[in-house]
Amino acid sequence: MSTATPSLGKAAGFGAGAGVIASLVMAMYAMMASTVQNHGFFTPLYHIASLWLSPSTMMTSMQDGMMHHNFHFVLGPAILGAMIHMMTGAMYGAVFGVAVSRLALKGGATTGLGMVYGFAVFVLSAYIALPVAATIFSSGDAITHMARVAGWSTFLVEHLMFGVALGLIVAGVRVRQLATAVTAR
């Protein structure tokens, strides 16, 4: 097997790493958008953490945000929300990494495919994954209706940014792999 076509494990690993980084790009946007909307800077993390925890921290953060106190911080829920978000990004990234490793795409096409993938993740998350997760973990409406609570347009842009960042990172890794394969000949 050549370096240009990595094993499924390597492709999944590269994709997972790219997914974690892309999830951080997405989270930065979500937190800035939440602040602009006066919902609180850390509210997106608490929102995600409400998968396993009570949504009370999220609600307190949103109430503080509405009063222009945008930096309500509680360490435990913030860390849990960040971990859930990054692991979800790793999972989606691994799938993307494997798919892209099997396609003969150039950098721009990989980035474009990333944006399309981000849209697909948006649809999958909003209509299937989040409602199913809410049912499995008995976390209720905060998770089931995450897109509506965050704002549909904000939720869409977050996922498009995730996809573009994912595509850019995977394209960069792929370019390096191809360059290494060429110089090894």
C-alpha positions in Angstrom: 0.0 0.0 0.0 1.4 3.4 -0.9 1.6 6.5 1.3 -0.9 8.2 -1.1 -3.6 5.8 0.0 -3.4 5.3 3.8 -4.8 2.4 5.7 -8.3 2.8 7.0 -6.9 3.1 10.5 -4.6 5.9 9.6 -7.3 7.7 7.6 -9.7 7.4 10.5 -7.0 8.6 12.9 -6.1 11.6 10.8 -9.8 12.4 10.3 -10.5 12.1 14.0 -7.6 14.5 14.8 -8.9 16.9 12.2 -12.4 16.5 13.6 -11.3 17.5 17.1 -9.6 20.6 15.7 -12.6 21.4 13.5 -14.9 21.0 16.5 -12.8 23.7 18.3 -13.3 26.1 15.4 -17.0 25.3 15.5 -17.1 25.9 19.3 -15.2 29.2 19.1 -17.9 30.5 16.6 -20.7 29.1 18.7 -19.4 30.8 21.8 -18.9 34.1 20.1 -22.4 33.9 18.5 -23.9 33.0 21.8 -22.3 36.1 23.3 -23.5 38.4 20.5 -27.0 36.9 21.0 -26.8 37.7 24.8 -27.1 34.0 25.7 -23.7 33.8 27.5 -20.3 32.9 26.2 -20.1 29.5 27.9 -23.7 28.6 27.2 -22.9 26.3 24.2 -20.6 24.2 26.4 -23.3 23.9 29.1 -25.9 23.2 26.4 -23.8 20.2 25.2 -23.2 19.1 28.8 -26.9 18.9 29.4 -26.8 15.6 27.5 -25.7 14.1 30.8 -26.3 16.9 33.4 -29.2 19.0 34.4 -29.7 22.0 32.0 -29.8 24.3 35.0 -26.2 25.6 34.4 -27.2 26.3 30.8 -30.3 28.1 31.9 -28.4 30.2 34.5 -25.8 31.1 31.9 -28.5 32.2 29.4 -30.3 34.3 32.0 -27.1 36.0 33.0 -26.4 36.6 29.3 -29.7 38.3 28.9 -28.7 40.6 31.6 -25.4 41.3 29.8 -23.4 39.2 32.2 -22.0 37.0 29.5 -19.3 35.1 31.4 -21.1 32.8 33.8 -18.5 30.0 34.3 -18.8 26.6 36.0 -15.8 24.3 35.4 -17.3 20.8 35.5 -20.1 21.4 33.0 -17.7 23.4 30.8 -15.2 20.6 30.7 -17.9 17.9 30.1 -19.4 19.9 27.3 -16.1 20.5 25.6 -15.2 16.8 25.9 -18.5 15.6 24.4 -18.2 18.1 21.6 -14.6 17.2 20.8 -15.4 13.4 20.8 -18.3 14.0 18.6 -16.1 16.0 16.2 -13.5 13.2 16.3 -16.2 10.6 15.4 -17.5 12.7 12.5 -14.0 13.5 11.4 -12.9 9.8 11.4 -15.8 9.0 9.0 -14.8 12.0 6.8 -11.1 11.0 6.9 -11.9 7.4 5.7 -14.2 8.6 3.0 -11.8 11.2 1.6 -8.9 8.7 1.8 -10.7 6.6 -0.8 -11.3 9.5 -3.2 -8.8 11.0 -5.6 -9.6 14.7 -4.7 -7.5 17.8 -4.8 -7.3 20.3 -1.9 -10.1 22.6 -3.0 -12.4 19.7 -3.8 -11.7 18.2 -0.3 -12.6 21.6 1.3 -15.8 21.8 -0.8 -16.7 18.3 0.2 -16.0 19.2 3.8 -18.6 22.0 3.6 -21.1 19.6 2.1 -20.3 17.1 4.8 -20.7 19.9 7.4 -24.2 20.5 6.0 -25.0 16.7 6.2 -23.8 16.6 9.8 -26.1 19.6 10.5 -29.1 17.8 9.1 -28.1 14.5 10.8 -27.6 16.1 14.1 -30.6 18.4 14.1 -33.1 15.8 13.0 -31.8 12.4 14.0 -28.7 12.2 16.2 -29.7 14.8 18.9 -33.2 13.6 19.3 -31.9 10.0 19.6 -29.2 11.0 22.1 -31.8 12.9 24.1 -34.0 9.8 24.2 -31.1 7.5 25.1 -29.8 9.7 27.9 -33.2 11.0 29.0 -31.9 14.6 28.6 -35.1 16.1 27.2 -35.8 19.2 25.0 -32.5 21.0 25.6 -30.8 18.3 23.5 -33.7 17.3 21.2 -34.2 20.9 20.1 -30.6 22.1 20.3 -30.7 23.7 16.8 -33.8 25.7 17.7 -32.4 26.8 21.1 -29.0 27.8 19.6 -30.8 29.4 16.6 -31.2 27.5 13.3 -28.9 29.9 11.3 -26.3 29.8 14.0 -26.4 26.0 14.2 -26.1 25.8 10.4 -23.1 28.2 10.2 -21.4 26.3 13.1 -21.7 23.0 11.1 -20.6 24.6 7.8 -17.5 26.0 9.6 -16.9 22.5 11.1 -17.0 21.0 7.6 -14.8 23.6 6.0 -12.2 23.4 8.8 -12.3 19.6 8.6 -11.9 19.7 4.8 -9.0 22.1 5.0 -7.2 20.1 7.5 -7.7 16.8 5.8 -6.7 18.4 2.4 -3.5 19.6 4.1 -2.7 16.1 5.4 -3.5 14.6 2.0 -1.2 17.1 0.2 1.6 16.2 2.6 1.0 12.5 2.1 1.1 12.9 -1.7 4.3 15.0 -1.5 5.9 12.4 0.7 4.9 9.7 -1.8 6.4 11.6 -4.7 9.7 12.4 -3.0 10.0 8.8 -1.9 10.1 7.5 -5.5 
